[in-house]
Amino acid sequence: MDMGRESRWEKDAMTVEIVFALVTAAVLAGLIVAVAWTLALTLDLSGSAERHVLAGGALLGAAAGVWRLVRVLLRFDKQRRLGR
């Protein structure tokens, strides 16, 4: 691999990996928020408790989404540096 300039294939691979990381992070965050919302509906919580469960689900979903995004991009960078 040429260390000076990236080839078109490498740029395309980076683009695909970034989109993959963003999509999987959004899906993971959405699933966690959906689980929290389903839990709040299933348990028939009152107003304040329902808001807390939904806020906790949104916070957990956002944290999991960021974790997934960083994990995928770091793994890609490690593999790229190894030349795979």
KOLGU-4560 file (N, C-alpha, C; in nm, 3 decimals, padded with zeros to 5 digits):
<recs>
<n_xx: 00.084 n_yy: -00.117 n_zz: 00.000 ca_xx: 00.000 ca_yy: 00.000 ca_zz: 00.000 c_xx: 00.089 c_yy: 00.124 c_zz: 00.000 mol: A seq: 1 type: MET>
<n_xx: 00.061 n_yy: 00.217 n_zz: -00.085 ca_xx: 00.134 ca_yy: 00.342 ca_zz: -00.093 c_xx: 00.095 c_yy: 00.429 c_zz: 00.025 mol: A seq: 2 type: ASP>
<n_xx: 00.192 n_yy: 00.470 n_zz: 00.103 ca_xx: 00.163 ca_yy: 00.547 ca_zz: 00.224 c_xx: 00.135 c_yy: 00.695 c_zz: 00.193 mol: A seq: 3 type: MET>
<n_xx: 00.166 n_yy: 00.739 n_zz: 00.071 ca_xx: 00.148 ca_yy: 00.879 ca_zz: 00.037 c_xx: 00.004 c_yy: 00.913 c_zz: 00.003 mol: A seq: 4 type: GLY>
<n_xx: -00.050 n_yy: 00.847 n_zz: -00.096 ca_xx: -00.185 ca_yy: 00.879 ca_zz: -00.143 c_xx: -00.270 c_yy: 00.753 c_zz: -00.142 mol: A seq: 5 type: ARG>
<n_xx: -00.398 n_yy: 00.772 n_zz: -00.117 ca_xx: -00.488 ca_yy: 00.658 ca_zz: -00.114 c_xx: -00.544 c_yy: 00.634 c_zz: -00.254 mol: A seq: 6 type: GLU>
<n_xx: -00.558 n_yy: 00.507 n_zz: -00.288 ca_xx: -00.616 ca_yy: 00.473 ca_zz: -00.417 c_xx: -00.768 c_yy: 00.493 c_zz: -00.411 mol: A seq: 7 type: SER>
<n_xx: -00.829 n_yy: 00.490 n_zz: -00.526 ca_xx: -00.974 ca_yy: 00.503 ca_zz: -00.534 c_xx: -01.042 c_yy: 00.390 c_zz: -00.458 mol: A seq: 8 type: ARG>
<n_xx: -00.984 n_yy: 00.269 n_zz: -00.466 ca_xx: -01.041 ca_yy: 00.154 ca_zz: -00.396 c_xx: -01.039 c_yy: 00.176 c_zz: -00.245 mol: A seq: 9 type: TRP>
<n_xx: -00.930 n_yy: 00.232 n_zz: -00.195 ca_xx: -00.919 ca_yy: 00.257 ca_zz: -00.051 c_xx: -01.018 c_yy: 00.365 c_zz: -00.006 mol: A seq: 10 type: GLU>
<n_xx: -01.036 n_yy: 00.467 n_zz: -00.086 ca_xx: -01.134 ca_yy: 00.570 ca_zz: -00.053 c_xx: -01.276 c_yy: 00.513 c_zz: -00.054 mol: A seq: 11 type: LYS>
<n_xx: -01.306 n_yy: 00.428 n_zz: -00.153 ca_xx: -01.437 ca_yy: 00.364 ca_zz: -00.158 c_xx: -01.458 c_yy: 00.273 c_zz: -00.037 mol: A seq: 12 type: ASP>
<n_xx: -01.355 n_yy: 00.200 n_zz: 00.001 ca_xx: -01.365 ca_yy: 00.110 ca_zz: 00.117 c_xx: -01.391 c_yy: 00.191 c_zz: 00.244 mol: A seq: 13 type: ALA>
<n_xx: -01.324 n_yy: 00.305 n_zz: 00.257 ca_xx: -01.347 ca_yy: 00.390 ca_zz: 00.374 c_xx: -01.490 c_yy: 00.444 c_zz: 00.376 mol: A seq: 14 type: MET>
<n_xx: -01.539 n_yy: 00.485 n_zz: 00.260 ca_xx: -01.676 ca_yy: 00.537 ca_zz: 00.251 c_xx: -01.777 c_yy: 00.430 c_zz: 00.290 mol: A seq: 15 type: THR>
<n_xx: -01.758 n_yy: 00.310 n_zz: 00.237 ca_xx: -01.849 ca_yy: 00.200 ca_zz: 00.268 c_xx: -01.845 c_yy: 00.169 c_zz: 00.417 mol: A seq: 16 type: VAL>
<n_xx: -01.727 n_yy: 00.168 n_zz: 00.476 ca_xx: -01.715 ca_yy: 00.137 ca_zz: 00.618 c_xx: -01.778 c_yy: 00.245 c_zz: 00.705 mol: A seq: 17 type: GLU>
<n_xx: -01.764 n_yy: 00.371 n_zz: 00.667 ca_xx: -01.826 ca_yy: 00.479 ca_zz: 00.743 c_xx: -01.978 c_yy: 00.469 c_zz: 00.737 mol: A seq: 18 type: ILE>
<n_xx: -02.032 n_yy: 00.443 n_zz: 00.619 ca_xx: -02.177 ca_yy: 00.429 ca_zz: 00.604 c_xx: -02.226 c_yy: 00.308 c_zz: 00.683 mol: A seq: 19 type: VAL>
<n_xx: -02.152 n_yy: 00.197 n_zz: 00.676 ca_xx: -02.188 ca_yy: 00.077 ca_zz: 00.753 c_xx: -02.191 c_yy: 00.109 c_zz: 00.902 mol: A seq: 20 type: PHE>
<n_xx: -02.089 n_yy: 00.180 n_zz: 00.950 ca_xx: -02.083 ca_yy: 00.214 ca_zz: 01.092 c_xx: -02.199 c_yy: 00.303 c_zz: 01.134 mol: A seq: 21 type: ALA>
<n_xx: -02.231 n_yy: 00.402 n_zz: 01.051 ca_xx: -02.342 ca_yy: 00.492 ca_zz: 01.083 c_xx: -02.476 c_yy: 00.420 c_zz: 01.082 mol: A seq: 22 type: LEU>
<n_xx: -02.499 n_yy: 00.336 n_zz: 00.983 ca_xx: -02.627 ca_yy: 00.265 ca_zz: 00.973 c_xx: -02.644 c_yy: 00.167 c_zz: 01.088 mol: A seq: 23 type: VAL>
<n_xx: -02.540 n_yy: 00.087 n_zz: 01.118 ca_xx: -02.554 ca_yy: -00.010 ca_zz: 01.227 c_xx: -02.566 c_yy: 00.060 c_zz: 01.362 mol: A seq: 24 type: THR>
<n_xx: -02.500 n_yy: 00.174 n_zz: 01.379 ca_xx: -02.513 ca_yy: 00.250 ca_zz: 01.504 c_xx: -02.655 c_yy: 00.303 c_zz: 01.520 mol: A seq: 25 type: ALA>
<n_xx: -02.712 n_yy: 00.354 n_zz: 01.411 ca_xx: -02.849 ca_yy: 00.406 ca_zz: 01.416 c_xx: -02.950 c_yy: 00.295 c_zz: 01.443 mol: A seq: 26 type: ALA>
<n_xx: -02.929 n_yy: 00.180 n_zz: 01.381 ca_xx: -03.020 ca_yy: 00.066 ca_zz: 01.403 c_xx: -03.012 c_yy: 00.020 c_zz: 01.548 mol: A seq: 27 type: VAL>
<n_xx: -02.890 n_yy: 00.008 n_zz: 01.601 ca_xx: -02.874 ca_yy: -00.034 ca_zz: 01.740 c_xx: -02.941 c_yy: 00.065 c_zz: 01.835 mol: A seq: 28 type: LEU>
<n_xx: -02.917 n_yy: 00.193 n_zz: 01.814 ca_xx: -02.978 ca_yy: 00.295 ca_zz: 01.900 c_xx: -03.130 c_yy: 00.290 c_zz: 01.889 mol: A seq: 29 type: ALA>
<n_xx: -03.181 n_yy: 00.276 n_zz: 01.768 ca_xx: -03.326 ca_yy: 00.267 ca_zz: 01.748 c_xx: -03.388 c_yy: 00.147 c_zz: 01.816 mol: A seq: 30 type: GLY>
<n_xx: -03.320 n_yy: 00.034 n_zz: 01.811 ca_xx: -03.370 ca_yy: -00.087 ca_zz: 01.876 c_xx: -03.377 c_yy: -00.069 c_zz: 02.028 mol: A seq: 31 type: LEU>
<n_xx: -03.276 n_yy: -00.007 n_zz: 02.084 ca_xx: -03.275 ca_yy: 00.014 ca_zz: 02.229 c_xx: -03.386 c_yy: 00.110 c_zz: 02.271 mol: A seq: 32 type: ILE>
<n_xx: -03.407 n_yy: 00.216 n_zz: 02.195 ca_xx: -03.516 ca_yy: 00.309 ca_zz: 02.225 c_xx: -03.651 c_yy: 00.238 c_zz: 02.209 mol: A seq: 33 type: VAL>
<n_xx: -03.665 n_yy: 00.154 n_zz: 02.107 ca_xx: -03.790 ca_yy: 00.080 ca_zz: 02.087 c_xx: -03.817 c_yy: -00.016 c_zz: 02.202 mol: A seq: 34 type: ALA>
<n_xx: -03.713 n_yy: -00.078 n_zz: 02.253 ca_xx: -03.731 ca_yy: -00.168 ca_zz: 02.368 c_xx: -03.776 c_yy: -00.089 c_zz: 02.490 mol: A seq: 35 type: VAL>
<n_xx: -03.716 n_yy: 00.027 n_zz: 02.512 ca_xx: -03.757 ca_yy: 00.110 ca_zz: 02.626 c_xx: -03.901 c_yy: 00.157 c_zz: 02.610 mol: A seq: 36 type: ALA>
<n_xx: -03.938 n_yy: 00.196 n_zz: 02.489 ca_xx: -04.075 ca_yy: 00.240 ca_zz: 02.463 c_xx: -04.173 c_yy: 00.125 c_zz: 02.485 mol: A seq: 37 type: TRP>
<n_xx: -04.139 n_yy: 00.005 n_zz: 02.435 ca_xx: -04.225 ca_yy: -00.113 ca_zz: 02.454 c_xx: -04.237 c_yy: -00.147 c_zz: 02.603 mol: A seq: 38 type: THR>
<n_xx: -04.127 n_yy: -00.135 n_zz: 02.675 ca_xx: -04.129 ca_yy: -00.162 ca_zz: 02.818 c_xx: -04.221 c_yy: -00.064 c_zz: 02.891 mol: A seq: 39 type: LEU>
<n_xx: -04.213 n_yy: 00.063 n_zz: 02.855 ca_xx: -04.299 ca_yy: 00.164 ca_zz: 02.918 c_xx: -04.446 c_yy: 00.138 c_zz: 02.887 mol: A seq: 40 type: ALA>
<n_xx: -04.476 n_yy: 00.096 n_zz: 02.764 ca_xx: -04.616 ca_yy: 00.065 ca_zz: 02.729 c_xx: -04.665 c_yy: -00.063 c_zz: 02.797 mol: A seq: 41 type: LEU>
<n_xx: -04.580 n_yy: -00.163 n_zz: 02.801 ca_xx: -04.618 ca_yy: -00.292 ca_zz: 02.859 c_xx: -04.645 c_yy: -00.281 c_zz: 03.008 mol: A seq: 42 type: THR>
<n_xx: -04.561 n_yy: -00.207 n_zz: 03.077 ca_xx: -04.577 ca_yy: -00.194 ca_zz: 03.222 c_xx: -04.681 c_yy: -00.090 c_zz: 03.261 mol: A seq: 43 type: LEU>
<n_xx: -04.736 n_yy: -00.019 n_zz: 03.163 ca_xx: -04.839 ca_yy: 00.083 ca_zz: 03.185 c_xx: -04.795 c_yy: 00.181 c_zz: 03.294 mol: A seq: 44 type: ASP>
<n_xx: -04.679 n_yy: 00.240 n_zz: 03.272 ca_xx: -04.622 ca_yy: 00.333 ca_zz: 03.370 c_xx: -04.694 c_yy: 00.467 c_zz: 03.369 mol: A seq: 45 type: LEU>
<n_xx: -04.685 n_yy: 00.537 n_zz: 03.482 ca_xx: -04.746 ca_yy: 00.670 ca_zz: 03.491 c_xx: -04.660 c_yy: 00.771 c_zz: 03.417 mol: A seq: 46 type: SER>
<n_xx: -04.703 n_yy: 00.895 n_zz: 03.409 ca_xx: -04.637 ca_yy: 00.999 ca_zz: 03.331 c_xx: -04.490 c_yy: 01.018 c_zz: 03.362 mol: A seq: 47 type: GLY>
<n_xx: -04.457 n_yy: 01.039 n_zz: 03.489 ca_xx: -04.319 ca_yy: 01.066 ca_zz: 03.528 c_xx: -04.230 c_yy: 00.942 c_zz: 03.509 mol: A seq: 48 type: SER>
<n_xx: -04.278 n_yy: 00.828 n_zz: 03.550 ca_xx: -04.200 ca_yy: 00.705 ca_zz: 03.535 c_xx: -04.180 c_yy: 00.671 c_zz: 03.387 mol: A seq: 49 type: ALA>
<n_xx: -04.283 n_yy: 00.693 n_zz: 03.306 ca_xx: -04.271 ca_yy: 00.665 ca_zz: 03.163 c_xx: -04.166 c_yy: 00.757 c_zz: 03.099 mol: A seq: 50 type: GLU>
<n_xx: -04.167 n_yy: 00.884 n_zz: 03.137 ca_xx: -04.067 ca_yy: 00.978 ca_zz: 03.083 c_xx: -03.926 c_yy: 00.938 c_zz: 03.123 mol: A seq: 51 type: ARG>
<n_xx: -03.909 n_yy: 00.890 n_zz: 03.246 ca_xx: -03.777 ca_yy: 00.848 ca_zz: 03.292 c_xx: -03.730 c_yy: 00.723 c_zz: 03.216 mol: A seq: 52 type: HIS>
<n_xx: -03.819 n_yy: 00.629 n_zz: 03.194 ca_xx: -03.781 ca_yy: 00.509 ca_zz: 03.119 c_xx: -03.745 c_yy: 00.545 c_zz: 02.975 mol: A seq: 53 type: VAL>
<n_xx: -03.823 n_yy: 00.631 n_zz: 02.914 ca_xx: -03.794 ca_yy: 00.672 ca_zz: 02.776 c_xx: -03.665 c_yy: 00.754 c_zz: 02.768 mol: A seq: 54 type: LEU>
<n_xx: -03.641 n_yy: 00.841 n_zz: 02.865 ca_xx: -03.516 ca_yy: 00.918 ca_zz: 02.866 c_xx: -03.396 c_yy: 00.826 c_zz: 02.887 mol: A seq: 55 type: ALA>
<n_xx: -03.411 n_yy: 00.729 n_zz: 02.977 ca_xx: -03.304 ca_yy: 00.632 ca_zz: 02.999 c_xx: -03.278 c_yy: 00.548 c_zz: 02.875 mol: A seq: 56 type: GLY>
<n_xx: -03.385 n_yy: 00.509 n_zz: 02.806 ca_xx: -03.369 ca_yy: 00.434 ca_zz: 02.682 c_xx: -03.301 c_yy: 00.516 c_zz: 02.574 mol: A seq: 57 type: GLY>
<n_xx: -03.337 n_yy: 00.644 n_zz: 02.565 ca_xx: -03.273 ca_yy: 00.731 ca_zz: 02.466 c_xx: -03.126 c_yy: 00.751 c_zz: 02.499 mol: A seq: 58 type: ALA>
<n_xx: -03.094 n_yy: 00.770 n_zz: 02.626 ca_xx: -02.955 ca_yy: 00.788 ca_zz: 02.667 c_xx: -02.874 c_yy: 00.661 c_zz: 02.642 mol: A seq: 59 type: LEU>
<n_xx: -02.930 n_yy: 00.548 n_zz: 02.679 ca_xx: -02.862 ca_yy: 00.420 ca_zz: 02.657 c_xx: -02.847 c_yy: 00.392 c_zz: 02.507 mol: A seq: 60 type: LEU>
<n_xx: -02.950 n_yy: 00.423 n_zz: 02.430 ca_xx: -02.944 ca_yy: 00.405 ca_zz: 02.285 c_xx: -02.837 c_yy: 00.492 c_zz: 02.221 mol: A seq: 61 type: GLY>
<n_xx: -02.829 n_yy: 00.616 n_zz: 02.264 ca_xx: -02.726 ca_yy: 00.707 ca_zz: 02.210 c_xx: -02.586 c_yy: 00.657 c_zz: 02.246 mol: A seq: 62 type: ALA>
<n_xx: -02.568 n_yy: 00.614 n_zz: 02.369 ca_xx: -02.437 ca_yy: 00.564 ca_zz: 02.412 c_xx: -02.399 c_yy: 00.438 c_zz: 02.335 mol: A seq: 63 type: ALA>
<n_xx: -02.495 n_yy: 00.348 n_zz: 02.316 ca_xx: -02.467 ca_yy: 00.225 ca_zz: 02.241 c_xx: -02.438 c_yy: 00.256 c_zz: 02.094 mol: A seq: 64 type: ALA>
<n_xx: -02.507 n_yy: 00.353 n_zz: 02.039 ca_xx: -02.482 ca_yy: 00.391 ca_zz: 01.900 c_xx: -02.344 c_yy: 00.449 c_zz: 01.881 mol: A seq: 65 type: GLY>
<n_xx: -02.302 n_yy: 00.536 n_zz: 01.972 ca_xx: -02.167 ca_yy: 00.594 ca_zz: 01.964 c_xx: -02.062 c_yy: 00.485 c_zz: 01.984 mol: A seq: 66 type: VAL>
<n_xx: -02.086 n_yy: 00.395 n_zz: 02.078 ca_xx: -01.994 ca_yy: 00.282 ca_zz: 02.102 c_xx: -01.979 c_yy: 00.198 c_zz: 01.976 mol: A seq: 67 type: TRP>
<n_xx: -02.089 n_yy: 00.167 n_zz: 01.909 ca_xx: -02.084 ca_yy: 00.086 ca_zz: 01.788 c_xx: -02.009 c_yy: 00.159 c_zz: 01.677 mol: A seq: 68 type: ARG>
<n_xx: -02.036 n_yy: 00.287 n_zz: 01.660 ca_xx: -01.970 ca_yy: 00.367 ca_zz: 01.558 c_xx: -01.818 c_yy: 00.368 c_zz: 01.578 mol: A seq: 69 type: LEU>
<n_xx: -01.776 n_yy: 00.396 n_zz: 01.699 ca_xx: -01.633 ca_yy: 00.401 ca_zz: 01.729 c_xx: -01.569 c_yy: 00.264 c_zz: 01.713 mol: A seq: 70 type: VAL>
<n_xx: -01.636 n_yy: 00.161 n_zz: 01.759 ca_xx: -01.581 ca_yy: 00.025 ca_zz: 01.751 c_xx: -01.559 c_yy: -00.018 c_zz: 01.606 mol: A seq: 71 type: ARG>
<n_xx: -01.656 n_yy: 00.005 n_zz: 01.520 ca_xx: -01.644 ca_yy: -00.034 ca_zz: 01.380 c_xx: -01.533 c_yy: 00.044 c_zz: 01.311 mol: A seq: 72 type: VAL>
<n_xx: -01.527 n_yy: 00.174 n_zz: 01.335 ca_xx: -01.425 ca_yy: 00.256 ca_zz: 01.269 c_xx: -01.284 c_yy: 00.225 c_zz: 01.319 mol: A seq: 73 type: LEU>
<n_xx: -01.269 n_yy: 00.198 n_zz: 01.447 ca_xx: -01.138 ca_yy: 00.160 ca_zz: 01.498 c_xx: -01.094 c_yy: 00.024 c_zz: 01.444 mol: A seq: 74 type: LEU>
<n_xx: -01.187 n_yy: -00.069 n_zz: 01.433 ca_xx: -01.154 ca_yy: -00.200 ca_zz: 01.377 c_xx: -01.112 c_yy: -00.187 c_zz: 01.232 mol: A seq: 75 type: ARG>
<n_xx: -01.181 n_yy: -00.104 n_zz: 01.156 ca_xx: -01.145 ca_yy: -00.082 ca_zz: 01.016 c_xx: -01.007 c_yy: -00.019 c_zz: 01.005 mol: A seq: 76 type: PHE>
<n_xx: -00.979 n_yy: 00.081 n_zz: 01.089 ca_xx: -00.849 ca_yy: 00.147 ca_zz: 01.084 c_xx: -00.737 c_yy: 00.049 c_zz: 01.119 mol: A seq: 77 type: ASP>
<n_xx: -00.760 n_yy: -00.037 n_zz: 01.217 ca_xx: -00.658 ca_yy: -00.137 ca_zz: 01.256 c_xx: -00.631 c_yy: -00.232 c_zz: 01.139 mol: A seq: 78 type: LYS>
<n_xx: -00.738 n_yy: -00.279 n_zz: 01.072 ca_xx: -00.719 ca_yy: -00.370 ca_zz: 00.960 c_xx: -00.652 c_yy: -00.298 c_zz: 00.842 mol: A seq: 79 type: GLN>
<n_xx: -00.685 n_yy: -00.172 n_zz: 00.822 ca_xx: -00.622 ca_yy: -00.096 ca_zz: 00.714 c_xx: -00.474 c_yy: -00.077 c_zz: 00.737 mol: A seq: 80 type: ARG>
<n_xx: -00.437 n_yy: -00.050 n_zz: 00.863 ca_xx: -00.295 ca_yy: -00.033 ca_zz: 00.895 c_xx: -00.217 c_yy: -00.162 c_zz: 00.882 mol: A seq: 81 type: ARG>
<n_xx: -00.283 n_yy: -00.276 n_zz: 00.906 ca_xx: -00.217 ca_yy: -00.405 ca_zz: 00.890 c_xx: -00.208 c_yy: -00.447 c_zz: 00.744 mol: A seq: 82 type: LEU>
<n_xx: -00.278 n_yy: -00.375 n_zz: 00.657 ca_xx: -00.272 ca_yy: -00.405 ca_zz: 00.514 c_xx: -00.370 c_yy: -00.509 c_zz: 00.467 mol: A seq: 83 type: GLY>
<n_xx: -00.475 n_yy: -00.532 n_zz: 00.542 ca_xx: -00.575 ca_yy: -00.634 ca_zz: 00.503 c_xx: -00.683 c_yy: -00.575 c_zz: 00.417 mol: A seq: 84 type: ARG>
</recs>
